[in-house]
């Protein structure tokens, strides 16, 4: 698959994160109010990147960039949950994303979305284009009690061999 086709596929996948960020920005402080006795959703991630597919390119970024978070579906939109303690959730530069992060969530039965995007920059001419190498977009229905803590991991991880346009799916 040509780099231009990969760019359009990548931008379509990243659109989800951009839209979620935009919607979160419209929601006051940008985070869900978890209430006086919030539940805690612990997200455990260990997502590696296979960079061997990029050996054929002249120049790639020496790192993988990661953007991720846990979102609540509320009134037909996505609203970001606050991590505790506060931490960086976007533009994390690392070869793999290893996280054990707690998010504060309002009690009750609700739908949550775990969204993770890992990408590398591949140079074409003067510009580095982001190429998606890892994507998680899991929707989970959770029924949380006040003060409860649960742990979740991604149900489905998509990894892309961007230079060849192949995508493999790994389910837990």
MARZAFI-854248 format. One line per 5 residues: number of its first residue (from 0); for each residue z, x, y of C-alpha. Coordinates in steps of 0.25 Angstrom, whole numbers, plus 5000, padded with zeros to 4 digits. Last residue first. Layout:
BEGIN
NUM> Z/X/Y  ...;
REM end
This chain:
BEGIN
171> 5098/4971/4954  5084/4969/4957  5074/4980/4961  5060/4977/4966  5049/4987/4967;
166> 5039/4987/4979  5026/4995/4978  5018/4998/4991  5015/5012/4987  5020/5019/4999;
161> 5031/5009/5000  5038/5010/4987  5046/4999/4990  5060/4995/4985  5065/4981/4985;
156> 5079/4978/4982  5084/4965/4976  5098/4960/4974  5104/4969/4984  5119/4972/4982;
151> 5131/4962/4985  5146/4964/4986  5156/4952/4989  5168/4952/4998  5175/4939/5000;
146> 5183/4937/5013  5179/4922/5015  5171/4918/5002  5156/4921/5001  5145/4913/4994;
141> 5133/4922/4994  5118/4919/4993  5110/4932/4992  5097/4935/4999  5092/4950/4996;
136> 5082/4957/5005  5082/4971/5000  5071/4981/5004  5069/4996/5001  5057/5005/5004;
131> 5051/4998/5016  5042/5007/5024  5045/5009/5039  5033/5015/5046  5034/5029/5054;
126> 5024/5030/5065  5016/5042/5070  5005/5041/5059  5011/5033/5047  5025/5038/5044;
121> 5033/5031/5033  5047/5027/5037  5056/5022/5026  5063/5009/5024  5075/5002/5018;
116> 5077/4987/5020  5090/4980/5016  5093/4965/5018  5104/4958/5011  5103/4943/5014;
111> 5114/4933/5013  5114/4918/5010  5127/4910/5012  5139/4904/5005  5152/4905/5013;
106> 5159/4916/5019  5153/4924/5031  5149/4938/5028  5154/4952/5032  5145/4963/5027;
101> 5151/4974/5018  5142/4987/5016  5141/4996/5004  5128/5003/5007  5119/5013/5001;
96> 5105/5013/5007  5097/5025/5002  5089/5036/5009  5096/5034/5022  5093/5029/5036;
91> 5100/5016/5040  5092/5009/5050  5100/4997/5049  5113/4992/5043  5123/5001/5052;
86> 5137/4998/5050  5148/4988/5054  5160/4988/5044  5158/4978/5039  5143/4974/5040;
81> 5140/4962/5048  5131/4951/5042  5117/4949/5048  5111/4936/5051  5098/4931/5044;
76> 5092/4917/5048  5091/4903/5043  5104/4898/5048  5111/4910/5042  5106/4919/5031;
71> 5117/4931/5031  5112/4945/5032  5116/4958/5025  5110/4971/5030  5100/4982/5029;
66> 5091/4992/5036  5088/5005/5029  5080/5017/5034  5075/5027/5023  5075/5041/5027;
61> 5066/5053/5028  5056/5045/5036  5042/5046/5030  5031/5056/5033  5019/5061/5026;
56> 5019/5049/5016  5017/5052/5001  5032/5055/4998  5035/5040/5003  5036/5034/4989;
51> 5047/5044/4985  5056/5038/4995  5064/5029/4985  5075/5023/4994  5089/5019/4988;
46> 5097/5007/4990  5111/5007/4987  5117/4994/4994  5130/4987/4992  5132/4975/5001;
41> 5147/4970/5003  5147/4955/5008  5161/4952/5014  5166/4938/5017  5171/4935/5030;
36> 5184/4930/5034  5183/4926/5049  5169/4923/5050  5156/4932/5046  5149/4930/5059;
31> 5135/4935/5055  5130/4947/5063  5120/4949/5074  5130/4948/5085  5124/4935/5090;
26> 5114/4931/5079  5101/4934/5086  5102/4948/5082  5104/4944/5067  5091/4937/5068;
21> 5083/4949/5073  5090/4958/5062  5086/4948/5051  5072/4947/5057  5071/4963/5057;
16> 5076/4964/5043  5066/4953/5037  5055/4960/5045  5058/4973/5038  5051/4967/5025;
11> 5038/4963/5033  5038/4976/5040  5039/4983/5027  5027/4975/5021  5019/4978/5034;
6> 5022/4993/5034  5019/4994/5019  5005/4988/5022  5002/4998/5033  5007/5009/5024;
1> 4996/5006/5014  5000/5000/5000;
REM end
